[in-house]
Amino acid sequence: MALTNILLLSQISGYVVALILSLCIIIPMSLHEDEFRGHCLLFSTGTWQESNGQFVVNWASQAYCNYTIFVGLMLLLTSAIQIYRLSILMYRGEDSSFLSAFIDVVSSIFLTTITLIAAVIITLGFMTWCQCMTKRFPSCELAAGNDIDKADDIDTSGFHIELGAVQFGTWFSLSVWVGLSVFAVLKLLRYHQLENMKVSMYRERQRLIEAARSNEIQETT
C-alpha cells in the first residue's frame, strides 16, 4: 500500500476516534450542567454547615463548563468534516493539496492546544471540588447522590461519573489530536519533499537540454 493511502487511513481512523471521544466530553458535561441547574462545579468551593450538614457553595464561573462543551463541539465538527473529506479523497484515489495539508497542520495544532487547556481546567477544577467534598466524605465518589445543597436544588447523583467521563474524553482526545497533528506534519513534509524533487528534476532536465544544445552547436561548427 502506498504511503499516501497509509496516511489517509491513519488520519481517517484518528478522526473517527476523535469524534467518539468528543461525545464523551459534550454529553456528560451537558448532563452535569442540567443536573446542577446551570451551575458548574469546576473550581467551585464552599463551607459545610454543622447545623444541617448542608454545603454552602461559592459557585465558580459557568464559563469553565461552557468552554469544555465548546471544545467538544469544535472537535466533533472538525472530526466529522475531516472524515467526510478524506473518505471522498480515498474513494477517488486522490490526495489533499499542499494548501489543505498546511491548513490541517494549523487546525490540528490549534485544536490540540485548546484541548490541552480544557483537560487542565477539568482536572484542576474537579480536584478543587473534590477537596471540599472529602472534608465530609471519605472520598469524592461517596459524595455523589447525597443531598448536600438543597438551597440550589442540585442533583449530585451522577457528578462523579460525568466529570470522570469528561476527564477521560479530554485527555484521550488530547493524545489523539497530538497523533493527528503528527500525521498532518508528515503529509506536509512529504509534499515538501515532492516539491524539492520536482525542482531538482526540472533543473536536471534544463541542464541536459543545455548540454544537448551545446553538443549540437559544436557538431555544426
Summary of the structure (lengths in Angstrom):
residues: 221
radius of gyration: 27.2
end to end distance: 53.3
largest distance: 113.5
contacts: 663
relative contact order: 0.16
helix: 75%
strand: 4%
